[in-house]
Amino acid sequence: MSKDHEWEKEKSWIEADLKGLYPPNKITKIQGALELIRDENFSGKKVLDNGCGAGWFGKIIQDKGAEVIGTDISDALLEEASKYIPTKKASSCELPFGDQAFDYIVSIMVLHIFDDPDQAIEESWRVLKPGGKFYVGIVHPMADKWNEETGLCYLDPASYDKIEERTWIFNLTDGRKFTKHYLHRPLSFYESKFSRLFMINRKLEPKLPEKMRENGKYASTEYLFFELIKK
């Protein structure tokens, strides 16, 4: 697939997401992330939105008084994010910041795309101040799998312990479908990675209402959020 085609695909997804054409995002991703930071006082704090995407989460934190900068490697996403927050093109595995530069780091829907997230986790630890908080969101290890022919999801408990590439199908309300790839891993994989450098303080598992799961177009459990504290 050409770079230009990927660029246009990313822009189309941004547009669809901003229009609310994928309803689960409002309930699982957005509400879950907001609950994670609900009681935090960000006034005057330095925050890195690591893998900022379209910048929606960084903008929320910035509106709470924080000094936010977002990083990503996607030109299309950075173009959108820069409308809301300062941005810099950079990989999560090689951050262009000094040690202990930030009070908080947020990394929403990023770590599950890496073959091995160790370097990204270690870089976040490096640029975070002692006692600082690292907010992480990943595809839930118990999320449904997708049938690429029907576009519907199903639960497959037998594959829970496997580390494997999976396809996520986003069924939009206008009839279009977007697909994204990620690496499925069991919960123990992430907990062992995090606990080397951080204390796991909280986990959140937002779920869709039963009525939204009846037709198989949306997974019952999509995302898992962590609040980590640097040791």
N, C-alpha and C positions, 0 to 999 in steps of 0.2 A: 504494500500500500504506500502511495507516495506521501511525502511530507505535506504537500498542499492539501491532499485529501484528508489526512489526519487533522490538519488545522481546521478545515471546514466542518468535519465531524464534531470536533471539540466545540466549535462555536455553536453549532446546532444544538448540542446537548446543553450548553450554558443557557441558551435562549429558552429551551424547553423547561429547564429547571427553574429559571427565574419566573416563568409564567405559571408555575405550579402544575405542570402537566404530569408529574409523577407524584401522586398524592401521598404515598408513604413517607416521602422525605420530610413533610411537615410534622409528622407524628413521631417518627423514629429518629431520623438524623438531627433535625433542627431542635425538636423539643428535648431530645436526649442530651445534646450538647449544651443547650441553655440550662438545663437542670444541673449539669456538671459545674457550671460557674455561677450559679444563682446567688450564692452568699459571699462571693469574693469581692473585695474592694480593690479595683484595679487603678484607682486614681494615682497618677504619677509613676506607675510601674512600667517597666520595659518588657514588652511581650513580643516573642517571635511566633508568627504563624507559619510553621514549617510544613511546606506543602500546602500553600494557602488556597489553591484552586481559584475559584472566582472571587475570593475575598470576603464572603458573606460573614464568616465567623470572626475574622479579624476586625471587620467593621463594627460588629456588635461590641467587641471588647474595647475598641477605640472609642466608641460612644460612651463607654463607662469611665473614660478619663485616662486610659492607658496610652503609652507611646508604642505604637505597633509597627512592625515591619513584616511583610510577607515574602516568603521565598517559594519558588517553584521552578521547574525546568520547562514547562509548557508555555510557549509564547502566546498562544491563544488565551490561556487562563490568566497569565500575567497582564495581558491587555485589558481584560475585564477587571481583574482585581485592582489594578492601578487607578481605576475610577474612584475607589473607596479608601485605599490604604497605600502608604509607600511600599514599593516592592523592589526586589532584587532577584535577578535570575541566578539560581544556585541549586545544587543538588543537596538533598538531605544528608548525604554521606560525606559532603565536603562543604561545610558551612563557612562563609567568609567573615566570621566574627571571632573576637578574642575570647579567651576563657572567662567563664562566669559573667557574661555580658547581660544576661536576661534574668528577670524575676520569675517569669512564666514562659512556658513553651506550649503551644497547642499544635497537634498533628492529627488532623481528622481525615480518615480514609486514605492513609498513606502507607503504613508499614506492611500491609498485606500485599503490596505490589512488588516488594523486593524478594529476590531469591533467598537472601539471608539478611534480615534487618539489623544484624549486630552493629554494623558501622553507623547506620542512621541513629540507633539508640545511643551508641557511645558518643556521637557528635552532639546529640541533644544534651546528654549528661555534661559534656565538656563546657558548653556555652551557658549552662544554667547555673545560677548562684547556689551555694549550699543551702539546703532547706527549701529551694524553689520547687514549684509545682509543674509537672509535665502532664498535660491532658491529652489522652490518646483515644481515638476512635477507630475501630477496625470492623470488618465484616465479621459477624458473630460466628464462632466456630460451630454452633448448632444451627446455622442458617440452612434453609432448604437448598436442594440442588435444582438445576433447571434442565428441562427437556428442550433441546434446541430446535426440534422439529415442531413441537406443539406450542412452544413459548410459555409453558406452564411449569410450576414448581412442584416439588415433591420432597418428602423427608426420606433421607437415606442413612439411618443410624449406623449401618455396617461400615460406612466409609469415614466415620468421625475421626478415627485415629490416623488416617492417611494424610500425608502431605502431598497435595496434588493441585494442579492448575484447574480452575473452574471458570465457567462463564456465567456472568450475571445478566439476566435479561430484564431490562426496564420497559414495562408495558405502559406507554403513555396514553393519556385519555383521548388524544387525537388519532389513535390507531397506529401510530408509529412505534417501532421498537428500537431501543439502543442496547448494544451489548458491550460489556466491559469484562476484562479478564483479571483474575486475582488468584493468589495462592491460599488455598485452604490449609489451616493447621489446627490441631487441637488446642484447647485452652492451656494445657500444661506447657506447651511450647512457648507461648507468650509470657506466662507467669514466670517461667524459669529465666527467660531473657531479661525481663524487667527487674526481677528480684536481685540480680547481681549488683545493680547500681541504684535501685530505687526501692522505697517502701511502697507497697500497693495499699493505698489508703481507702479507696472506694471503687466499686464497679457498678455500673448502671446498665440495665437490659430493657430498653423500651420495647413494647410489643404493640402490634396492630390490633385494633378491635376485631372481634370474631367476624363481624359482618363484612369486613374488607378482605377476609381471607377465604371466603366461601368459593370463589370461582377459580382459585389457583393462580391468579395473575400476579399476586404479591406474596412474598414470603412472610410467614408469621413472625419470625424473629430475624431482623436484618443486621442490627449493629450492636456492638458491645463497647462501652466506654470505660476508661480507667482514669482515676486521679492518682498520679504517682508523685512521691516526694523524694527529692534527691537526698541520698544518704551522705 
